[in-house]
Amino acid sequence: MITFSDLSNKQVLIAGYGKEGRASERFLKRYVPTAHIVIADQNEGSNYLEKQGQADVVIKTPGIQKELVTKLYTTATNLFFELCKNIVIGVTGSKGKSTTASLIHHILREAGRHSHLVGNIGNPALDELALINEKTETDDIFVYELSSYQLDDIMYSPHISVIVSLFPEHMNYHKGEVPYFEAKRRLISLMKKDDYVIYNQRFTKLNEWAAGARGIAVPYNENLPVTMNEVKLMGEHNWQNMQAAVTAARLFHISEENIASSLRSFSPLPHRLEKVGTFEGITFYDDAISTTPQSTIAALNALENVDTILLGGQDRGYDFKELAKVIIQKKINNMVLFPETGSAIKKHLLDYDISRLSLLETRSMEEAVRFAFDKTKKGSICLLSTASPSYSIWKNFEVKGDLFSTEVQAYAKNK
C-alpha cells in the first residue's frame, strides 16, 4: 500500500469515478499538483481497468475488488486516515451503521461539537478533510461510516470504532463469509492501545474479537435516558443503534440531558422503516434498505399487523429459512415476490401450509402496489422490505424505495 508522499510526480490512475473518485480528483489537484491524473470508470466499458498500464500508481474506489488492481495503490479512506489528525469515530456493521453514524453525528452537533459525517452516508471524507484544513480549530470530530469494501484493505484504525452488527453480507464481493468477517475485524486488529472499540455484545463473534482487542473494548451501555415511546425510531434493532450512539457520546462527556434531547429529535433516515402514508386504511412502509433476511426480520419485529410484504431481489446465496418461519409466525396474508430470490423464498414457504397466502410473482412495482391495495386489510400494514439486494431490477435501494413511494401515492391519487 502506497502513502500520500508516493503520489507526487506520478501518473495516478483514479479507478472508479463516482462520488469518491471525484473527491479523490479534487484532492489530488489541490494537494498533489505534480500528479498527472488518469481516470478509469466502468462507464467506459468492461475493459476500463486496462488503463492501469498508463499509470505508476492507483487510487482505488471501494467498489473495485483489490484483486483487480495490478499496480501499487491506495484508497481515499487510507489517505484520509493517514492525513487526518482529528478524532475519528468509525462506524461499521452488516446493518445499522448509517443510522448509528447519523445518530452519533446528531448528538455531537446538538451538544455544540464540530462534527463531520463522512463516508457512505455523508460527504466524501477527503472533501471534509480539506474543509477543516482551512480552519484553525483542531477539535473537529469525524464520524465515518465504513463499509466492508472500505475495510477490506484499510491500514489504519479510528480512535473510536463502533461495530453495530455482524452477519454475512456482500458475499459476491468478498467471495465468502470468512473474508467478509476478516474485513470487518480489521478495525480491531489495527487498534492502538489507547483506541476504543464499542461493540454490540449480542453477537458472539464480536465478543470474541473484543476479548482479543489491543485497545479498550466497551460493550453497549444499555441504559438510555429515554424510553422507546419518546423517540421516532422503531424496533429493537434501532434501540440497539441508540445504545451504540449513546455509548460513543458518553466518551465525550456529553450531558444526559443533551443526549436525551438529541435522541428525541432524531428522525429516521429515508428508506429505513419510513412511513409513506396511510391510504384507503392501509399504512405503507418503505424499508428498502433491508437487503438481507436478517434486516427484514428486524423490520417485521418492529411493526405489528403487517398483512402484505414485498420481497425478493438479487440472488447472493442467502438462506431464507428463518425469514419464511417468521412470515408464517406473523400470519402475513399477502406477498409479492420479485426475481431473482422470490422463487427461493417461495421454496422455503412451501415447507408450511400456505393455502391462506395470496402470492404475486412480478418484476413490476406498479403491479405489486396494485396488488397490495387490492389485498391488504384495512387497518393493517403493507411493507416493502425485500431481504435481498435491489440490483436484479433496480439501480439501488434508493431507486427501489422511491419507486414504491411514488407508485403508492399515484395509485391512491388516481383511484
Secondary structure, 3 states (H helix, E strand, C coil): CCCHHHHCCCEEEEECCCHHHHHHHHHHHHHCCCCEEEEECHHHCCCHHHHHHHCCEEEECCCCCHHHCCCCEEEHHHHHHHHCCCEEEEEECCCCHHHHHHHHHHHHHHCCCCEEEEECCCECHHHHHHHHHCCCCCCCEEEEECCHHHHCCCCCCCCEEEECCCCCCCHHHHCCHHHHHHHHHHHHHCCCCCCEEEECCCCHHHHHHHHCCCCEEEECCCCCCCCHHHCCCCCHHHHHHHHHHHHHHHCCCCCHHHHHHHHHHCCCCCCCCEEEEEECCEEEEECCCCCCHHHHHHHHHHCCCEEEEEECCCCCCCCCHHHHHHHHHCCCCEEEECCCCHHHHHHHHCCCCCCCCEEEECCCHHHHHHHHHHHCCCCCEEEECCCCCCCCCCCCHHHHHHHHHHHHHHHHHHC
